[in-house]
Each structure stands twice: as C-alpha cells, then as structure tokens.
Amino acid sequence: MKNLNHVHTALVVIDVQRAFEEWESAGRRRNNTGALRRIGQLLAAFQQADAAIFHIRHRGEPGSSFEPHGTGFAVLDEARELAGEPVIEKTVNSAFIGTDLEHRLRAADIDTVVICGATTNHCVETSTRMAGNLDVRPNGA
Amino acid sequence: MTEANLSDEFAEIVCADDVIRGLAPTASLR
C-alpha cells in the first residue's frame, strides 16, 4: 500500500463495544482473536501521526445488547477514545446513516478512510461500501 | 469475510501493518 497522507486520511473505528465481549462470553465464537490488539495499534499510529480519528458506537433499542444504559454499550478499553476524539452514535449498520460522519469527513478535508471494528461483515462492511459510494476512498483494515 | 468479498473498485481490504507503515513510514509496530 502506498503512503497515506495523514492530513487527508481518517481512521474510523466501529462498534468496539462490550456487547461483543458479552456475546463471546455467552458462547459465540470470534473468528479474529487478534482484532482488538490490531485496532489498538491502528489507534496508536493515527494518534502518533496526529491524524483524524472517528469513533462510532452502536446505540440499540431498549432490550438490545447495545442499549445506551446497558452493560454492552460501553467501549472496550482497547478502543477507548482520547480526549478530543469524536464519538458518533449510530442506530443502523451504516455509520453514515443518521449521523454527521460524512459532513465531518468533508469538513476535515478527508479523502481516504481506514475502517476497522466489529463486525467486519456487518457494520464495517456496510460503512466501507457506503464510504465508497460517497467517494471517500475506503480501506477496511 | 474474504478479500474477494470486499476488495473491489470501491474499497480495498488492507493489512493493519501496511496502514501503519503507509501512514508513517518510520513508525514501528508496538
């Protein structure tokens, strides 16, 4: 992969919340056990480069594993935002629907996004494809 | 999820190592 311009590249971290840990504790299998460590490395690299980072959290309906006042809503420690890093809540699988993420990316003159999080074949994939549709060059890490 | 599923003309699956190297060529992995 060619060099990324840290001024125009943003990291988007999606749904790294305790609900997934709770599901795993309840017996669901995780197929990429190293993902959290890698997300932490990506966050550290973007923070070190002073590049833009957007944290996306899923806010579920009452009764959902992701309901705001439930135990599953909280971010996992490995992906916790630093002061000043924006946290955006979404309610569907795309991080662009019902949020101001697109506006924030354009306002910050971001033309490339690196998208990671949980789970790849749900919210990460949907958000990645939509970033492509919006002409924000997406990279799923 | 395989690379073929997501990598297309609109998006690319990339390795975190490559992103980190591409973002800051001198950065070291922790």
Backbone of each chain as nested JSON, in Angstrom:
{
  "chains": [
    {"id": "A", "residues": [
      {"number": 1, "name": "MET", "atoms": {"N": [0.852, -1.187, 0.0], "CA": [0.0, 0.0, 0.0], "C": [0.886, 1.234, 0.0]}},
      {"number": 2, "name": "LYS", "atoms": {"N": [0.48, 2.213, -0.778], "CA": [1.299, 3.422, -0.844], "C": [1.122, 4.246, 0.438]}},
      {"number": 3, "name": "ASN", "atoms": {"N": [1.951, 5.249, 0.562], "CA": [1.871, 6.083, 1.758], "C": [0.524, 6.794, 1.85]}},
      {"number": 4, "name": "LEU", "atoms": {"N": [0.069, 6.968, 3.063], "CA": [-1.181, 7.671, 3.319], "C": [-0.847, 9.068, 3.822]}},
      {"number": 5, "name": "ASN", "atoms": {"N": [-1.53, 10.044, 3.285], "CA": [-1.338, 11.415, 3.758], "C": [-2.127, 11.584, 5.052]}},
      {"number": 6, "name": "HIS", "atoms": {"N": [-1.419, 11.786, 6.154], "CA": [-2.109, 11.817, 7.447], "C": [-3.064, 13.001, 7.58]}},
      {"number": 7, "name": "VAL", "atoms": {"N": [-2.886, 14.001, 6.744], "CA": [-3.784, 15.166, 6.8], "C": [-5.145, 14.837, 6.185]}},
      {"number": 8, "name": "HIS", "atoms": {"N": [-5.145, 13.948, 5.207], "CA": [-6.383, 13.666, 4.469], "C": [-6.902, 12.251, 4.701]}},
      {"number": 9, "name": "THR", "atoms": {"N": [-6.339, 11.568, 5.675], "CA": [-6.75, 10.192, 5.966], "C": [-7.31, 10.125, 7.381]}},
      {"number": 10, "name": "ALA", "atoms": {"N": [-8.419, 9.44, 7.545], "CA": [-9.022, 9.288, 8.877], "C": [-9.202, 7.801, 9.203]}},
      {"number": 11, "name": "LEU", "atoms": {"N": [-9.088, 7.511, 10.477], "CA": [-9.4, 6.171, 10.988], "C": [-10.825, 6.194, 11.543]}},
      {"number": 12, "name": "VAL", "atoms": {"N": [-11.63, 5.247, 11.125], "CA": [-12.997, 5.121, 11.637], "C": [-13.085, 3.776, 12.366]}},
      {"number": 13, "name": "VAL", "atoms": {"N": [-13.343, 3.834, 13.653], "CA": [-13.389, 2.628, 14.492], "C": [-14.847, 2.368, 14.857]}},
      {"number": 14, "name": "ILE", "atoms": {"N": [-15.342, 1.224, 14.434], "CA": [-16.787, 0.979, 14.511], "C": [-17.149, -0.087, 15.552]}},
      {"number": 15, "name": "ASP", "atoms": {"N": [-18.007, 0.276, 16.466], "CA": [-18.722, -0.679, 17.337], "C": [-17.825, -1.575, 18.194]}},
      {"number": 16, "name": "VAL", "atoms": {"N": [-16.715, -1.054, 18.662], "CA": [-15.865, -1.886, 19.524], "C": [-16.4, -1.746, 20.958]}},
      {"number": 17, "name": "GLN", "atoms": {"N": [-17.476, -2.449, 21.203], "CA": [-18.254, -2.274, 22.437], "C": [-18.372, -3.594, 23.199]}},
      {"number": 18, "name": "ARG", "atoms": {"N": [-18.691, -3.461, 24.461], "CA": [-18.703, -4.625, 25.345], "C": [-19.736, -5.678, 24.935]}},
      {"number": 19, "name": "ALA", "atoms": {"N": [-20.731, -5.286, 24.198], "CA": [-21.755, -6.258, 23.797], "C": [-21.121, -7.459, 23.105]}},
      {"number": 20, "name": "PHE", "atoms": {"N": [-20.109, -7.197, 22.3], "CA": [-19.489, -8.31, 21.576], "C": [-18.735, -9.228, 22.538]}},
      {"number": 21, "name": "GLU", "atoms": {"N": [-18.136, -8.636, 23.558], "CA": [-17.453, -9.437, 24.58], "C": [-18.484, -10.275, 25.346]}},
      {"number": 22, "name": "GLU", "atoms": {"N": [-19.621, -9.686, 25.611], "CA": [-20.674, -10.412, 26.321], "C": [-21.204, -11.565, 25.474]}},
      {"number": 23, "name": "TRP", "atoms": {"N": [-21.332, -11.323, 24.18], "CA": [-21.77, -12.404, 23.289], "C": [-20.762, -13.541, 23.299]}},
      {"number": 24, "name": "GLU", "atoms": {"N": [-19.476, -13.17, 23.3], "CA": [-18.429, -14.193, 23.3], "C": [-18.475, -14.99, 24.602]}},
      {"number": 25, "name": "SER", "atoms": {"N": [-18.691, -14.289, 25.701], "CA": [-18.799, -14.97, 26.993], "C": [-19.986, -15.919, 27.025]}},
      {"number": 26, "name": "ALA", "atoms": {"N": [-20.992, -15.562, 26.247], "CA": [-22.201, -16.395, 26.202], "C": [-22.064, -17.557, 25.22]}},
      {"number": 27, "name": "GLY", "atoms": {"N": [-20.886, -17.663, 24.593], "CA": [-20.649, -18.821, 23.746], "C": [-20.475, -18.548, 22.272]}},
      {"number": 28, "name": "ARG", "atoms": {"N": [-20.683, -17.323, 21.846], "CA": [-20.477, -17.025, 20.425], "C": [-18.981, -17.001, 20.132]}},
      {"number": 29, "name": "ARG", "atoms": {"N": [-18.616, -17.521, 18.983], "CA": [-17.198, -17.578, 18.637], "C": [-16.762, -16.312, 17.912]}},
      {"number": 30, "name": "ARG", "atoms": {"N": [-15.538, -15.92, 18.194], "CA": [-14.933, -14.805, 17.486], "C": [-13.924, -15.395, 16.514]}},
      {"number": 31, "name": "ASN", "atoms": {"N": [-13.919, -14.927, 15.263], "CA": [-13.02, -15.55, 14.287], "C": [-11.708, -14.81, 14.104]}},
      {"number": 32, "name": "ASN", "atoms": {"N": [-11.558, -13.666, 14.751], "CA": [-10.296, -12.934, 14.652], "C": [-9.919, -12.451, 16.037]}},
      {"number": 33, "name": "THR", "atoms": {"N": [-9.261, -13.321, 16.766], "CA": [-8.987, -13.014, 18.178], "C": [-7.935, -11.918, 18.333]}},
      {"number": 34, "name": "GLY", "atoms": {"N": [-7.218, -11.615, 17.263], "CA": [-6.202, -10.56, 17.349], "C": [-6.722, -9.187, 16.955]}},
      {"number": 35, "name": "ALA", "atoms": {"N": [-8.002, -9.103, 16.637], "CA": [-8.528, -7.855, 16.087], "C": [-8.398, -6.692, 17.07]}},
      {"number": 36, "name": "LEU", "atoms": {"N": [-8.7, -6.929, 18.322], "CA": [-8.646, -5.828, 19.288], "C": [-7.238, -5.257, 19.406]}},
      {"number": 37, "name": "ARG", "atoms": {"N": [-6.256, -6.145, 19.429], "CA": [-4.865, -5.685, 19.531], "C": [-4.503, -4.863, 18.293]}},
      {"number": 38, "name": "ARG", "atoms": {"N": [-4.951, -5.318, 17.13], "CA": [-4.634, -4.599, 15.897], "C": [-5.338, -3.24, 15.856]}},
      {"number": 39, "name": "ILE", "atoms": {"N": [-6.572, -3.19, 16.349], "CA": [-7.289, -1.912, 16.399], "C": [-6.541, -0.948, 17.319]}},
      {"number": 40, "name": "GLY", "atoms": {"N": [-6.047, -1.461, 18.421], "CA": [-5.258, -0.631, 19.327], "C": [-4.002, -0.095, 18.654]}},
      {"number": 41, "name": "GLN", "atoms": {"N": [-3.374, -0.911, 17.829], "CA": [-2.176, -0.47, 17.108], "C": [-2.52, 0.611, 16.084]}},
      {"number": 42, "name": "LEU", "atoms": {"N": [-3.645, 0.418, 15.401], "CA": [-4.067, 1.435, 14.44], "C": [-4.355, 2.762, 15.143]}},
      {"number": 43, "name": "LEU", "atoms": {"N": [-5.063, 2.672, 16.26], "CA": [-5.367, 3.893, 17.014], "C": [-4.073, 4.601, 17.437]}},
      {"number": 44, "name": "ALA", "atoms": {"N": [-3.129, 3.838, 17.942], "CA": [-1.867, 4.435, 18.397], "C": [-1.132, 5.101, 17.236]}},
      {"number": 45, "name": "ALA", "atoms": {"N": [-1.153, 4.462, 16.07], "CA": [-0.454, 5.019, 14.909], "C": [-1.114, 6.311, 14.45]}},
      {"number": 46, "name": "PHE", "atoms": {"N": [-2.438, 6.333, 14.411], "CA": [-3.135, 7.55, 13.983], "C": [-2.961, 8.66, 15.016]}},
      {"number": 47, "name": "GLN", "atoms": {"N": [-2.968, 8.285, 16.29], "CA": [-2.756, 9.302, 17.33], "C": [-1.345, 9.867, 17.23]}},
      {"number": 48, "name": "GLN", "atoms": {"N": [-0.381, 8.974, 16.998], "CA": [1.01, 9.41, 16.888], "C": [1.202, 10.33, 15.682]}},
      {"number": 49, "name": "ALA", "atoms": {"N": [0.482, 10.03, 14.603], "CA": [0.594, 10.832, 13.383], "C": [-0.276, 12.088, 13.434]}},
      {"number": 50, "name": "ASP", "atoms": {"N": [-1.03, 12.247, 14.509], "CA": [-1.957, 13.363, 14.647], "C": [-2.965, 13.384, 13.493]}},
      {"number": 51, "name": "ALA", "atoms": {"N": [-3.389, 12.204, 13.098], "CA": [-4.391, 12.067, 12.034], "C": [-5.778, 11.96, 12.654]}},
      {"number": 52, "name": "ALA", "atoms": {"N": [-6.786, 12.222, 11.851], "CA": [-8.164, 12.239, 12.349], "C": [-8.644, 10.834, 12.723]}},
      {"number": 53, "name": "ILE", "atoms": {"N": [-9.393, 10.767, 13.794], "CA": [-9.981, 9.505, 14.26], "C": [-11.447, 9.764, 14.593]}},
      {"number": 54, "name": "PHE", "atoms": {"N": [-12.305, 8.87, 14.145], "CA": [-13.729, 8.942, 14.485], "C": [-14.147, 7.618, 15.112]}},
      {"number": 55, "name": "HIS", "atoms": {"N": [-14.731, 7.701, 16.286], "CA": [-15.206, 6.505, 16.979], "C": [-16.712, 6.399, 16.772]}},
      {"number": 56, "name": "ILE", "atoms": {"N": [-17.14, 5.253, 16.309], "CA": [-18.563, 5.029, 16.063], "C": [-19.077, 4.01, 17.085]}},
      {"number": 57, "name": "ARG", "atoms": {"N": [-20.184, 4.32, 17.712], "CA": [-20.807, 3.382, 18.662], "C": [-22.217, 3.085, 18.195]}},
      {"number": 58, "name": "HIS", "atoms": {"N": [-22.606, 1.841, 18.368], "CA": [-23.976, 1.475, 18.018], "C": [-24.883, 1.67, 19.227]}},
      {"number": 59, "name": "ARG", "atoms": {"N": [-25.948, 2.401, 19.002], "CA": [-26.947, 2.626, 20.058], "C": [-28.198, 1.833, 19.693]}},
      {"number": 60, "name": "GLY", "atoms": {"N": [-28.485, 0.817, 20.508], "CA": [-29.602, -0.063, 20.195], "C": [-30.896, 0.348, 20.867]}},
      {"number": 61, "name": "GLU", "atoms": {"N": [-31.938, -0.311, 20.443], "CA": [-33.259, -0.108, 21.038], "C": [-33.282, -0.705, 22.444]}},
      {"number": 62, "name": "PRO", "atoms": {"N": [-34.248, -0.299, 23.264], "CA": [-34.393, -0.949, 24.571], "C": [-34.494, -2.465, 24.413]}},
      {"number": 63, "name": "GLY", "atoms": {"N": [-33.746, -3.169, 25.225], "CA": [-33.723, -4.625, 25.129], "C": [-32.586, -5.147, 24.263]}},
      {"number": 64, "name": "SER", "atoms": {"N": [-31.98, -4.269, 23.501], "CA": [-30.856, -4.651, 22.656], "C": [-29.588, -4.791, 23.502]}},
      {"number": 65, "name": "SER", "atoms": {"N": [-28.637, -5.571, 23.011], "CA": [-27.33, -5.667, 23.679], "C": [-26.619, -4.323, 23.676]}},
      {"number": 66, "name": "PHE", "atoms": {"N": [-27.053, -3.417, 22.81], "CA": [-26.378, -2.131, 22.652], "C": [-27.206, -0.965, 23.187]}},
      {"number": 67, "name": "GLU", "atoms": {"N": [-28.17, -1.246, 24.032], "CA": [-28.962, -0.122, 24.547], "C": [-28.059, 0.768, 25.397]}},
      {"number": 68, "name": "PRO", "atoms": {"N": [-28.261, 2.075, 25.31], "CA": [-27.306, 3.024, 25.875], "C": [-27.01, 2.844, 27.366]}},
      {"number": 69, "name": "HIS", "atoms": {"N": [-27.984, 2.415, 28.132], "CA": [-27.739, 2.296, 29.568], "C": [-27.41, 0.857, 29.973]}},
      {"number": 70, "name": "GLY", "atoms": {"N": [-27.25, -0.002, 28.996], "CA": [-26.904, -1.386, 29.286], "C": [-25.399, -1.578, 29.373]}},
      {"number": 71, "name": "THR", "atoms": {"N": [-25.003, -2.745, 29.844], "CA": [-23.572, -3.014, 30.014], "C": [-22.86, -3.19, 28.677]}},
      {"number": 72, "name": "GLY", "atoms": {"N": [-23.586, -3.53, 27.638], "CA": [-22.944, -3.792, 26.356], "C": [-22.606, -2.555, 25.555]}},
      {"number": 73, "name": "PHE", "atoms": {"N": [-23.126, -1.418, 25.948], "CA": [-22.915, -0.205, 25.156], "C": [-21.499, 0.357, 25.3]}},
      {"number": 74, "name": "ALA", "atoms": {"N": [-20.896, 0.126, 26.439], "CA": [-19.595, 0.75, 26.733], "C": [-18.52, 0.282, 25.764]}},
      {"number": 75, "name": "VAL", "atoms": {"N": [-17.606, 1.191, 25.503], "CA": [-16.476, 0.876, 24.624], "C": [-15.526, -0.085, 25.34]}},
      {"number": 76, "name": "LEU", "atoms": {"N": [-14.891, -0.946, 24.558], "CA": [-13.841, -1.788, 25.123], "C": [-12.587, -0.941, 25.336]}},
      {"number": 77, "name": "ASP", "atoms": {"N": [-11.859, -1.284, 26.374], "CA": [-10.71, -0.452, 26.762], "C": [-9.718, -0.242, 25.621]}},
      {"number": 78, "name": "GLU", "atoms": {"N": [-9.535, -1.282, 24.819], "CA": [-8.533, -1.21, 23.745], "C": [-8.862, -0.137, 22.708]}},
      {"number": 79, "name": "ALA", "atoms": {"N": [-10.112, 0.242, 22.649], "CA": [-10.531, 1.199, 21.61], "C": [-11.057, 2.496, 22.208]}},
      {"number": 80, "name": "ARG", "atoms": {"N": [-10.744, 2.723, 23.465], "CA": [-11.286, 3.911, 24.12], "C": [-10.693, 5.185, 23.503]}},
      {"number": 81, "name": "GLU", "atoms": {"N": [-11.554, 6.159, 23.292], "CA": [-11.118, 7.408, 22.675], "C": [-10.286, 8.243, 23.642]}},
      {"number": 82, "name": "LEU", "atoms": {"N": [-9.396, 9.04, 23.082], "CA": [-8.677, 10.026, 23.873], "C": [-9.492, 11.32, 23.882]}},
      {"number": 83, "name": "ALA", "atoms": {"N": [-9.185, 12.187, 24.817], "CA": [-9.891, 13.461, 24.899], "C": [-9.814, 14.185, 23.568]}},
      {"number": 84, "name": "GLY", "atoms": {"N": [-10.948, 14.66, 23.109], "CA": [-10.99, 15.415, 21.866], "C": [-11.328, 14.583, 20.646]}},
      {"number": 85, "name": "GLU", "atoms": {"N": [-11.229, 13.281, 20.747], "CA": [-11.574, 12.441, 19.596], "C": [-13.093, 12.258, 19.554]}},
      {"number": 86, "name": "PRO", "atoms": {"N": [-13.699, 12.54, 18.421], "CA": [-15.161, 12.486, 18.359], "C": [-15.73, 11.072, 18.453]}},
      {"number": 87, "name": "VAL", "atoms": {"N": [-16.821, 10.977, 19.186], "CA": [-17.579, 9.729, 19.296], "C": [-18.958, 9.984, 18.691]}},
      {"number": 88, "name": "ILE", "atoms": {"N": [-19.309, 9.172, 17.728], "CA": [-20.569, 9.349, 16.996], "C": [-21.426, 8.109, 17.212]}},
      {"number": 89, "name": "GLU", "atoms": {"N": [-22.667, 8.315, 17.581], "CA": [-23.575, 7.18, 17.776], "C": [-24.411, 6.96, 16.523]}},
      {"number": 90, "name": "LYS", "atoms": {"N": [-24.577, 5.698, 16.183], "CA": [-25.415, 5.339, 15.037], "C": [-26.487, 4.352, 15.516]}},
      {"number": 91, "name": "THR", "atoms": {"N": [-27.51, 4.186, 14.706], "CA": [-28.587, 3.273, 15.103], "C": [-28.848, 2.193, 14.063]}},
      {"number": 92, "name": "VAL", "atoms": {"N": [-28.139, 2.265, 12.937], "CA": [-28.255, 1.226, 11.905], "C": [-26.857, 0.732, 11.579]}},
      {"number": 93, "name": "ASN", "atoms": {"N": [-26.749, -0.165, 10.594], "CA": [-25.422, -0.742, 10.361], "C": [-24.456, 0.217, 9.67]}},
      {"number": 94, "name": "SER", "atoms": {"N": [-24.932, 1.176, 8.935], "CA": [-24.016, 2.14, 8.317], "C": [-23.706, 3.284, 9.268]}},
      {"number": 95, "name": "ALA", "atoms": {"N": [-22.433, 3.622, 9.356], "CA": [-22.015, 4.751, 10.2], "C": [-22.373, 6.089, 9.563]}},
      {"number": 96, "name": "PHE", "atoms": {"N": [-22.875, 6.062, 8.323], "CA": [-23.196, 7.308, 7.629], "C": [-24.677, 7.673, 7.714]}},
      {"number": 97, "name": "ILE", "atoms": {"N": [-25.509, 6.735, 8.105], "CA": [-26.951, 6.977, 8.124], "C": [-27.369, 7.533, 9.491]}},
      {"number": 98, "name": "GLY", "atoms": {"N": [-28.008, 8.678, 9.474], "CA": [-28.487, 9.289, 10.712], "C": [-27.38, 9.89, 11.554]}},
      {"number": 99, "name": "THR", "atoms": {"N": [-26.211, 10.09, 10.956], "CA": [-25.086, 10.698, 11.669], "C": [-24.511, 11.836, 10.826]}},
      {"number": 100, "name": "ASP", "atoms": {"N": [-23.593, 12.573, 11.421], "CA": [-22.929, 13.639, 10.66], "C": [-21.527, 13.232, 10.233]}},
      {"number": 101, "name": "LEU", "atoms": {"N": [-21.271, 11.929, 10.143], "CA": [-19.926, 11.471, 9.786], "C": [-19.492, 12.002, 8.427]}},
      {"number": 102, "name": "GLU", "atoms": {"N": [-20.363, 11.923, 7.427], "CA": [-19.977, 12.414, 6.102], "C": [-19.629, 13.896, 6.173]}},
      {"number": 103, "name": "HIS", "atoms": {"N": [-20.451, 14.667, 6.848], "CA": [-20.186, 16.098, 6.975], "C": [-18.853, 16.345, 7.664]}},
      {"number": 104, "name": "ARG", "atoms": {"N": [-18.59, 15.588, 8.72], "CA": [-17.323, 15.778, 9.446], "C": [-16.121, 15.427, 8.566]}},
      {"number": 105, "name": "LEU", "atoms": {"N": [-16.248, 14.349, 7.801], "CA": [-15.14, 13.952, 6.922], "C": [-14.876, 15.038, 5.88]}},
      {"number": 106, "name": "ARG", "atoms": {"N": [-15.944, 15.544, 5.295], "CA": [-15.766, 16.567, 4.257], "C": [-15.245, 17.867, 4.872]}},
      {"number": 107, "name": "ALA", "atoms": {"N": [-15.753, 18.203, 6.04], "CA": [-15.296, 19.438, 6.691], "C": [-13.809, 19.357, 7.041]}},
      {"number": 108, "name": "ALA", "atoms": {"N": [-13.348, 18.158, 7.323], "CA": [-11.935, 17.978, 7.676], "C": [-11.078, 17.692, 6.444]}},
      {"number": 109, "name": "ASP", "atoms": {"N": [-11.686, 17.754, 5.264], "CA": [-10.971, 17.528, 4.001], "C": [-10.342, 16.13, 3.95]}},
      {"number": 110, "name": "ILE", "atoms": {"N": [-11.093, 15.164, 4.463], "CA": [-10.637, 13.771, 4.447], "C": [-11.061, 13.13, 3.123]}},
      {"number": 111, "name": "ASP", "atoms": {"N": [-10.108, 12.525, 2.431], "CA": [-10.47, 11.839, 1.18], "C": [-10.244, 10.33, 1.246]}},
      {"number": 112, "name": "THR", "atoms": {"N": [-9.677, 9.854, 2.338], "CA": [-9.417, 8.419, 2.491], "C": [-9.767, 8.018, 3.918]}},
      {"number": 113, "name": "VAL", "atoms": {"N": [-10.484, 6.921, 4.064], "CA": [-10.795, 6.424, 5.406], "C": [-10.277, 4.995, 5.565]}},
      {"number": 114, "name": "VAL", "atoms": {"N": [-9.737, 4.733, 6.716], "CA": [-9.362, 3.373, 7.117], "C": [-10.407, 2.947, 8.136]}},
      {"number": 115, "name": "ILE", "atoms": {"N": [-11.128, 1.885, 7.834], "CA": [-12.267, 1.488, 8.656], "C": [-11.974, 0.144, 9.308]}},
      {"number": 116, "name": "CYS", "atoms": {"N": [-12.153, 0.08, 10.608], "CA": [-11.954, -1.177, 11.321], "C": [-13.017, -1.27, 12.408]}},
      {"number": 117, "name": "GLY", "atoms": {"N": [-13.122, -2.438, 13.018], "CA": [-14.074, -2.565, 14.116], "C": [-14.774, -3.906, 14.106]}},
      {"number": 118, "name": "ALA", "atoms": {"N": [-15.921, -3.917, 14.728], "CA": [-16.721, -5.133, 14.839], "C": [-18.13, -4.801, 14.326]}},
      {"number": 119, "name": "THR", "atoms": {"N": [-18.68, -5.653, 13.58], "CA": [-18.08, -6.83, 12.997], "C": [-17.876, -6.603, 11.506]}},
      {"number": 120, "name": "THR", "atoms": {"N": [-16.84, -7.262, 10.957], "CA": [-16.442, -6.978, 9.578], "C": [-17.594, -7.103, 8.606]}},
      {"number": 121, "name": "ASN", "atoms": {"N": [-18.317, -8.201, 8.691], "CA": [-19.334, -8.444, 7.668], "C": [-20.699, -7.861, 8.006]}},
      {"number": 122, "name": "HIS", "atoms": {"N": [-20.716, -6.955, 8.949], "CA": [-21.953, -6.216, 9.201], "C": [-21.667, -4.719, 9.071]}},
      {"number": 123, "name": "CYS", "atoms": {"N": [-21.451, -4.058, 10.205], "CA": [-21.355, -2.604, 10.176], "C": [-20.086, -2.104, 9.498]}},
      {"number": 124, "name": "VAL", "atoms": {"N": [-18.976, -2.84, 9.635], "CA": [-17.743, -2.397, 8.984], "C": [-17.918, -2.471, 7.466]}},
      {"number": 125, "name": "GLU", "atoms": {"N": [-18.44, -3.579, 6.989], "CA": [-18.614, -3.721, 5.543], "C": [-19.616, -2.708, 5.012]}},
      {"number": 126, "name": "THR", "atoms": {"N": [-20.725, -2.548, 5.68], "CA": [-21.735, -1.591, 5.212], "C": [-21.163, -0.181, 5.156]}},
      {"number": 127, "name": "SER", "atoms": {"N": [-20.459, 0.201, 6.203], "CA": [-19.899, 1.556, 6.247], "C": [-18.8, 1.725, 5.211]}},
      {"number": 128, "name": "THR", "atoms": {"N": [-18.04, 0.673, 4.968], "CA": [-16.969, 0.735, 3.971], "C": [-17.56, 0.921, 2.577]}},
      {"number": 129, "name": "ARG", "atoms": {"N": [-18.563, 0.127, 2.273], "CA": [-19.179, 0.254, 0.949], "C": [-19.811, 1.63, 0.779]}},
      {"number": 130, "name": "MET", "atoms": {"N": [-20.436, 2.122, 1.834], "CA": [-21.077, 3.429, 1.715], "C": [-20.046, 4.538, 1.591]}},
      {"number": 131, "name": "ALA", "atoms": {"N": [-18.919, 4.396, 2.251], "CA": [-17.839, 5.374, 2.08], "C": [-17.418, 5.412, 0.618]}},
      {"number": 132, "name": "GLY", "atoms": {"N": [-17.337, 4.236, -0.01], "CA": [-17.006, 4.191, -1.424], "C": [-18.065, 4.878, -2.273]}},
      {"number": 133, "name": "ASN", "atoms": {"N": [-19.321, 4.644, -1.925], "CA": [-20.414, 5.289, -2.666], "C": [-20.348, 6.808, -2.531]}},
      {"number": 134, "name": "LEU", "atoms": {"N": [-19.869, 7.26, -1.391], "CA": [-19.779, 8.701, -1.131], "C": [-18.472, 9.289, -1.645]}},
      {"number": 135, "name": "ASP", "atoms": {"N": [-17.678, 8.445, -2.28], "CA": [-16.411, 8.874, -2.866], "C": [-15.387, 9.281, -1.814]}},
      {"number": 136, "name": "VAL", "atoms": {"N": [-15.486, 8.655, -0.67], "CA": [-14.419, 8.777, 0.337], "C": [-13.683, 7.449, 0.266]}},
      {"number": 137, "name": "ARG", "atoms": {"N": [-12.472, 7.447, -0.246], "CA": [-11.781, 6.197, -0.567], "C": [-11.609, 5.329, 0.68]}},
      {"number": 138, "name": "PRO", "atoms": {"N": [-12.306, 4.176, 0.712], "CA": [-12.276, 3.369, 1.927], "C": [-11.241, 2.251, 1.881]}},
      {"number": 139, "name": "ASN", "atoms": {"N": [-10.641, 2.008, 3.019], "CA": [-9.768, 0.858, 3.217], "C": [-10.25, 0.145, 4.467]}},
      {"number": 140, "name": "GLY", "atoms": {"N": [-10.628, -1.112, 4.346], "CA": [-11.031, -1.88, 5.518], "C": [-9.817, -2.598, 6.079]}},
      {"number": 141, "name": "ALA", "atoms": {"N": [-9.477, -2.322, 7.316], "CA": [-8.283, -2.938, 7.905], "C": [-8.698, -4.01, 8.892]}}
    ]},
    {"id": "B", "residues": [
      {"number": 1, "name": "MET", "atoms": {"N": [-15.477, -13.403, 5.98], "CA": [-15.13, -12.301, 5.085], "C": [-13.807, -12.605, 4.408]}},
      {"number": 2, "name": "THR", "atoms": {"N": [-13.811, -12.579, 3.125], "CA": [-12.567, -12.775, 2.4], "C": [-12.239, -11.505, 1.649]}},
      {"number": 3, "name": "GLU", "atoms": {"N": [-11.007, -11.44, 1.208], "CA": [-10.604, -10.241, 0.48], "C": [-11.49, -10.029, -0.734]}},
      {"number": 4, "name": "ALA", "atoms": {"N": [-11.849, -11.137, -1.381], "CA": [-12.662, -11.027, -2.595], "C": [-14.033, -10.444, -2.302]}},
      {"number": 5, "name": "ASN", "atoms": {"N": [-14.513, -10.629, -1.092], "CA": [-15.836, -10.129, -0.763], "C": [-15.902, -8.613, -0.734]}},
      {"number": 6, "name": "LEU", "atoms": {"N": [-14.825, -7.998, -0.28], "CA": [-14.904, -6.565, -0.035], "C": [-14.008, -5.752, -0.953]}},
      {"number": 7, "name": "SER", "atoms": {"N": [-12.871, -6.289, -1.336], "CA": [-11.993, -5.52, -2.21], "C": [-12.594, -5.458, -3.602]}},
      {"number": 8, "name": "ASP", "atoms": {"N": [-12.877, -4.273, -4.069], "CA": [-13.387, -4.079, -5.413], "C": [-13.015, -2.671, -5.817]}},
      {"number": 9, "name": "GLU", "atoms": {"N": [-13.681, -2.155, -6.828], "CA": [-13.284, -0.822, -7.289], "C": [-13.645, 0.269, -6.28]}},
      {"number": 10, "name": "PHE", "atoms": {"N": [-14.483, -0.072, -5.308], "CA": [-14.913, 0.943, -4.346], "C": [-14.173, 0.866, -3.008]}},
      {"number": 11, "name": "ALA", "atoms": {"N": [-13.608, -0.273, -2.709], "CA": [-12.999, -0.439, -1.4], "C": [-11.865, -1.449, -1.482]}},
      {"number": 12, "name": "GLU", "atoms": {"N": [-11.0, -1.401, -0.517], "CA": [-9.849, -2.291, -0.518], "C": [-9.624, -2.821, 0.893]}},
      {"number": 13, "name": "ILE", "atoms": {"N": [-9.457, -4.132, 1.0], "CA": [-9.057, -4.707, 2.275], "C": [-7.553, -4.523, 2.42]}},
      {"number": 14, "name": "VAL", "atoms": {"N": [-7.145, -3.974, 3.511], "CA": [-5.719, -3.744, 3.712], "C": [-5.291, -4.309, 5.059]}},
      {"number": 15, "name": "CYS", "atoms": {"N": [-4.016, -4.619, 5.152], "CA": [-3.441, -5.127, 6.394], "C": [-3.109, -3.953, 7.309]}},
      {"number": 16, "name": "ALA", "atoms": {"N": [-3.396, -4.11, 8.602], "CA": [-3.121, -3.038, 9.555], "C": [-1.649, -2.633, 9.513]}},
      {"number": 17, "name": "ASP", "atoms": {"N": [-0.763, -3.593, 9.357], "CA": [0.671, -3.263, 9.282], "C": [0.941, -2.3, 8.129]}},
      {"number": 18, "name": "ASP", "atoms": {"N": [0.309, -2.562, 6.981], "CA": [0.548, -1.713, 5.817], "C": [-0.015, -0.313, 6.038]}},
      {"number": 19, "name": "VAL", "atoms": {"N": [-1.163, -0.237, 6.708], "CA": [-1.733, 1.076, 7.021], "C": [-0.773, 1.85, 7.91]}},
      {"number": 20, "name": "ILE", "atoms": {"N": [-0.261, 1.187, 8.92], "CA": [0.62, 1.868, 9.873], "C": [1.908, 2.312, 9.18]}},
      {"number": 21, "name": "ARG", "atoms": {"N": [2.438, 1.441, 8.361], "CA": [3.663, 1.814, 7.628], "C": [3.365, 2.929, 6.635]}},
      {"number": 22, "name": "GLY", "atoms": {"N": [2.193, 2.84, 5.984], "CA": [1.848, 3.847, 4.98], "C": [1.567, 5.198, 5.584]}},
      {"number": 23, "name": "LEU", "atoms": {"N": [1.036, 5.187, 6.8], "CA": [0.696, 6.444, 7.474], "C": [1.951, 7.151, 7.943]}},
      {"number": 24, "name": "ALA", "atoms": {"N": [2.861, 6.399, 8.474], "CA": [4.106, 6.978, 8.999], "C": [5.202, 5.96, 8.717]}},
      {"number": 25, "name": "PRO", "atoms": {"N": [5.888, 6.116, 7.598], "CA": [6.851, 5.1, 7.178], "C": [7.893, 4.768, 8.234]}},
      {"number": 26, "name": "THR", "atoms": {"N": [8.13, 5.661, 9.171], "CA": [9.156, 5.385, 10.165], "C": [8.563, 4.806, 11.448]}},
      {"number": 27, "name": "ALA", "atoms": {"N": [7.231, 4.71, 11.506], "CA": [6.606, 4.223, 12.743], "C": [6.924, 2.743, 12.943]}},
      {"number": 28, "name": "SER", "atoms": {"N": [7.115, 2.365, 14.171], "CA": [7.357, 0.961, 14.467], "C": [6.108, 0.353, 15.082]}},
      {"number": 29, "name": "LEU", "atoms": {"N": [5.91, -0.917, 14.84], "CA": [4.758, -1.607, 15.423], "C": [5.011, -1.866, 16.893]}},
      {"number": 30, "name": "ARG", "atoms": {"N": [3.966, -1.762, 17.672], "CA": [4.129, -1.987, 19.112], "C": [3.759, -3.406, 19.454]}}
    ]}
  ]
}
